[in-house]
């Protein structure tokens, strides 16, 4: 039968889950959370919410047809086995990491797992099943909110992180010349040099090994942020612009207001002799967007700051 309360609960869960997924879209949004597993859990919840709205909002799913019965069985299995246990354990783990009161942590864990054992202890009358479903939906929403609140209150995050991510995204895209979504770890030192960041070679090697334990030699944007983010330093915007202007003047000896892409290639090659001709061409293509064969100060500034 159609259940308005269950539909509302699933709608609330859908909205909260969507907000959580958006919040975790950038790696700096909630550093203390296990981001990969959080996103997986939220994707499962998002899918479950859609199924729940269909399950309790469409009369057909309450009929006695084989298809409807099969869908109901799948939904109940999905709710109990796939959704509740992983989210309960994830929430419990996060609360433990934050050293939240043990009683609250165990209560949430209990609330997340009890819907699995509750049907085994009672005769599954329709009225009892409806209560169980409503209880389950509300519990899940509370768990999502607990995760979200902890992420929002994470002291590691501030508004400057958005700017850091923008800078790193621009640098990543510039060196991802094949548009594969990955860059070679050996290029990270070049990227940091290009961004004017100081770093210790030994420390950089250690951080790369931490984020590439299998030695694949490539990282995606998320991995790049974890590595490069360790070395990004805050700098006054006006002071940085003045430094970049001075550097630009050194190469624009004739005062034309631009440098040629050939000169820029020489600069990049000097920063890292491991860059191939193909790499340099790809980087230049990203910078010289108008195809003029020259790079003015604005394009040079964008390359160096990502803004």
C-alpha positions as CSV (number, residue, x, y, z in Angstrom):
1,X,0.0,0.0,0.0
2,X,1.0,3.6,-0.5
3,X,2.6,5.1,2.6
4,X,2.8,8.9,2.8
5,X,5.1,8.9,5.9
6,X,7.6,6.5,4.2
7,X,7.6,8.6,1.0
8,X,8.3,11.8,3.1
9,X,11.0,10.0,5.0
10,X,12.7,8.9,1.8
11,X,12.4,12.4,0.3
12,X,14.1,13.9,3.3
13,X,16.8,11.2,3.1
14,X,17.2,11.9,-0.6
15,X,17.7,15.6,0.0
16,X,20.1,15.2,2.9
17,X,22.1,12.6,1.0
18,X,22.4,14.9,-2.1
19,X,23.7,17.7,0.1
20,X,26.2,15.3,1.7
21,X,27.5,14.1,-1.7
22,X,27.9,17.7,-2.9
23,X,29.7,18.6,0.4
24,X,32.2,15.8,-0.2
25,X,32.7,16.5,-3.9
26,X,36.1,18.2,-3.2
27,X,38.7,16.4,-1.1
28,X,39.3,19.4,1.2
29,X,35.7,19.6,2.2
30,X,35.9,17.0,5.0
31,X,39.5,15.9,5.5
32,X,38.9,13.9,8.7
33,X,36.2,11.7,7.1
34,X,37.0,8.5,5.2
35,X,36.0,10.3,2.0
36,X,35.9,7.3,-0.4
37,X,33.8,5.1,1.8
38,X,31.6,8.1,2.7
39,X,30.8,8.7,-0.9
40,X,30.1,5.0,-1.6
41,X,27.7,4.9,1.4
42,X,25.9,8.1,0.3
43,X,25.6,6.7,-3.3
44,X,24.0,3.6,-1.9
45,X,21.6,5.7,0.2
46,X,20.8,7.9,-2.7
47,X,19.8,4.8,-4.7
48,X,17.8,3.4,-1.8
49,X,15.9,6.7,-1.4
50,X,14.8,6.6,-5.1
51,X,13.8,3.0,-4.7
52,X,11.9,3.8,-1.5
53,X,9.9,6.7,-3.1
54,X,9.0,4.3,-5.9
55,X,8.2,1.5,-3.5
56,X,5.8,3.5,-1.2
57,X,4.6,6.1,-3.6
58,X,3.5,4.0,-6.6
59,X,0.4,1.8,-6.0
60,X,1.6,-0.8,-8.5
61,X,4.4,-1.9,-6.1
62,X,1.8,-2.9,-3.5
63,X,-0.1,-5.2,-5.8
64,X,0.0,-9.0,-5.6
65,X,1.6,-9.5,-9.1
66,X,4.9,-11.5,-9.2
67,X,6.8,-8.5,-10.4
68,X,5.6,-6.3,-7.5
69,X,6.3,-9.1,-4.9
70,X,9.8,-9.5,-6.4
71,X,10.4,-5.8,-6.2
72,X,9.3,-5.6,-2.6
73,X,11.5,-8.5,-1.6
74,X,14.5,-6.9,-3.3
75,X,13.8,-3.6,-1.6
76,X,13.5,-5.2,1.9
77,X,16.8,-7.1,1.3
78,X,18.5,-4.0,0.0
79,X,17.3,-2.0,3.0
80,X,18.5,-4.5,5.6
81,X,21.7,-6.0,4.3
82,X,23.2,-3.3,2.0
83,X,22.1,-0.1,3.5
84,X,21.8,-0.3,7.3
85,X,24.9,-2.3,8.4
86,X,27.5,-0.4,6.3
87,X,26.1,3.0,7.3
88,X,25.8,2.1,11.0
89,X,29.4,0.8,11.1
90,X,30.7,3.9,9.1
91,X,28.9,6.3,11.5
92,X,30.1,4.4,14.5
93,X,33.7,4.5,13.2
94,X,33.6,8.2,12.5
95,X,32.1,8.9,15.9
96,X,34.9,6.8,17.5
97,X,37.6,8.7,15.5
98,X,36.2,12.0,16.9
99,X,36.1,10.4,20.4
100,X,32.4,11.0,20.8
101,X,30.8,9.7,23.9
102,X,30.8,5.8,23.8
103,X,27.1,5.6,24.8
104,X,26.0,7.8,21.8
105,X,28.2,5.8,19.5
106,X,26.8,2.4,20.6
107,X,23.3,3.8,20.5
108,X,23.7,4.8,16.8
109,X,25.2,1.4,16.1
110,X,22.3,-0.3,17.8
111,X,19.7,1.8,16.0
112,X,21.4,0.9,12.7
113,X,21.5,-2.8,13.2
114,X,18.2,-3.5,15.1
115,X,16.0,-3.4,12.0
116,X,17.8,-6.5,10.7
117,X,17.0,-8.6,13.8
118,X,13.6,-7.1,14.7
119,X,11.6,-9.0,11.9
120,X,13.1,-12.3,13.1
121,X,11.6,-11.8,16.6
122,X,8.1,-10.9,15.6
123,X,5.4,-12.1,13.3
124,X,5.6,-9.8,10.3
125,X,2.2,-8.3,10.3
126,X,1.7,-5.4,7.9
127,X,1.2,-2.8,10.7
128,X,4.5,-3.9,12.3
129,X,6.3,-3.9,9.0
130,X,5.2,-0.3,8.4
131,X,6.4,0.8,11.8
132,X,9.7,-1.0,11.1
133,X,10.1,0.8,7.7
134,X,9.4,4.2,9.2
135,X,11.8,3.5,12.1
136,X,14.5,2.5,9.6
137,X,14.1,5.5,7.4
138,X,14.3,8.0,10.3
139,X,17.3,6.2,11.8
140,X,19.2,6.4,8.5
141,X,18.4,10.2,8.2
142,X,19.8,10.7,11.8
143,X,22.9,8.8,10.9
144,X,23.5,10.9,7.7
145,X,23.0,14.1,9.7
146,X,25.5,12.9,12.3
147,X,28.1,12.4,9.5
148,X,27.3,15.7,7.9
149,X,27.5,17.7,11.2
150,X,30.9,16.2,12.0
151,X,32.1,17.1,8.5
152,X,30.8,20.6,8.7
153,X,32.4,21.1,12.1
154,X,35.8,19.8,10.9
155,X,38.3,22.4,12.0
156,X,40.6,21.5,9.1
157,X,38.3,23.1,6.6
158,X,38.1,26.8,5.8
159,X,37.1,28.9,2.8
160,X,40.7,29.2,1.6
161,X,40.6,25.5,0.8
162,X,38.2,26.2,-2.1
163,X,40.9,28.5,-3.7
164,X,43.6,25.8,-3.1
165,X,41.4,23.2,-4.9
166,X,40.9,25.6,-7.8
167,X,44.6,26.2,-8.1
168,X,45.4,22.5,-8.0
169,X,42.7,21.6,-10.4
170,X,44.1,24.1,-13.0
171,X,47.6,22.7,-12.5
172,X,46.4,19.1,-12.7
173,X,44.5,19.8,-15.9
174,X,47.5,21.5,-17.4
175,X,49.8,18.5,-16.9
176,X,47.1,15.9,-17.7
177,X,47.9,16.3,-21.4
178,X,46.1,13.1,-22.4
179,X,42.9,14.0,-20.4
180,X,43.0,10.5,-18.8
181,X,42.2,11.8,-15.4
182,X,45.7,10.8,-14.1
183,X,49.1,12.4,-14.0
184,X,52.5,10.7,-13.4
185,X,53.8,11.2,-9.9
186,X,57.2,12.2,-11.3
187,X,55.6,15.3,-12.7
188,X,54.4,16.6,-9.3
189,X,57.7,18.2,-8.5
190,X,57.5,20.1,-11.7
191,X,54.0,21.2,-10.9
192,X,55.0,22.5,-7.5
193,X,58.0,24.3,-9.1
194,X,55.7,25.9,-11.6
195,X,53.4,27.0,-8.8
196,X,56.4,28.6,-7.0
197,X,56.1,26.2,-4.0
198,X,59.1,25.2,-2.0
199,X,59.5,21.6,-1.0
200,X,62.0,19.0,0.2
201,X,62.6,16.2,-2.3
202,X,62.8,13.6,0.4
203,X,59.5,14.7,2.0
204,X,57.8,14.8,-1.4
205,X,59.0,11.3,-2.2
206,X,57.6,10.1,1.2
207,X,54.2,11.7,0.6
208,X,54.0,10.3,-2.9
209,X,54.8,6.8,-1.5
210,X,52.0,7.2,1.1
211,X,49.5,8.0,-1.6
212,X,50.8,5.5,-4.2
213,X,51.7,2.5,-2.0
214,X,51.7,0.1,-4.9
215,X,54.1,2.2,-6.9
216,X,51.8,2.6,-9.9
217,X,53.4,5.9,-10.8
218,X,50.1,7.7,-11.4
219,X,47.5,9.5,-9.3
220,X,44.1,10.9,-10.0
221,X,43.1,14.4,-9.0
222,X,42.1,13.3,-5.5
223,X,45.5,11.7,-4.9
224,X,47.2,14.8,-6.4
225,X,45.4,17.1,-3.9
226,X,46.5,14.9,-1.0
227,X,50.1,15.2,-2.2
228,X,50.4,18.7,-3.4
229,X,48.1,20.1,-0.7
230,X,50.8,19.2,1.9
231,X,53.2,21.7,0.3
232,X,50.9,24.6,-0.7
233,X,51.7,27.7,1.3
234,X,49.5,30.7,1.9
235,X,50.8,33.9,0.3
236,X,49.5,37.4,0.1
237,X,47.7,37.8,-3.3
238,X,49.2,41.2,-4.1
239,X,52.7,40.2,-3.2
240,X,52.4,37.1,-5.4
241,X,51.1,39.2,-8.3
242,X,54.1,41.5,-8.0
243,X,56.5,38.6,-7.9
244,X,54.9,37.1,-11.0
245,X,55.1,40.5,-12.8
246,X,58.8,40.7,-12.1
247,X,59.3,37.2,-13.3
248,X,57.3,38.0,-16.5
249,X,59.4,41.1,-17.2
250,X,62.6,39.0,-17.0
251,X,61.4,37.0,-20.1
252,X,59.6,39.9,-21.8
253,X,62.8,41.8,-22.3
254,X,61.5,44.0,-25.1
255,X,58.4,45.0,-23.1
256,X,55.9,43.8,-25.6
257,X,53.5,42.6,-22.9
258,X,53.8,39.0,-23.9
259,X,56.2,36.1,-24.3
260,X,56.3,33.5,-27.0
261,X,55.1,30.0,-26.4
262,X,58.6,28.9,-27.5
263,X,60.1,30.9,-24.6
264,X,57.5,29.4,-22.2
265,X,58.5,26.0,-23.3
266,X,62.1,26.8,-22.5
267,X,61.0,27.9,-19.0
268,X,59.1,24.7,-18.4
269,X,61.9,22.6,-19.7
270,X,64.3,24.3,-17.4
271,X,62.0,23.6,-14.5
272,X,62.0,19.9,-15.3
273,X,64.1,18.2,-17.9
274,X,61.9,15.1,-17.7
275,X,59.1,16.8,-19.6
276,X,58.9,15.4,-23.1
277,X,58.1,17.5,-26.2
278,X,54.6,16.0,-26.2
279,X,54.1,17.1,-22.5
280,X,55.3,20.6,-23.3
281,X,52.9,20.9,-26.3
282,X,50.0,19.7,-24.2
283,X,50.8,22.3,-21.5
284,X,51.2,25.1,-24.0
285,X,47.8,24.1,-25.6
286,X,46.1,24.5,-22.2
287,X,47.7,27.9,-21.6
288,X,47.6,29.5,-25.1
289,X,43.8,29.1,-25.4
290,X,43.5,31.7,-28.2
291,X,46.2,30.0,-30.3
292,X,48.1,33.2,-30.8
293,X,51.5,31.6,-30.2
294,X,52.1,34.1,-27.5
295,X,51.3,34.2,-23.8
296,X,50.3,37.6,-22.2
297,X,50.6,38.3,-18.5
298,X,47.0,37.3,-17.8
299,X,47.6,33.8,-19.3
300,X,50.9,33.6,-17.5
301,X,49.2,34.6,-14.2
302,X,46.5,32.0,-14.7
303,X,49.1,29.3,-15.3
304,X,50.9,30.1,-12.2
305,X,48.0,30.6,-9.8
306,X,45.1,28.7,-11.4
307,X,42.9,31.8,-11.1
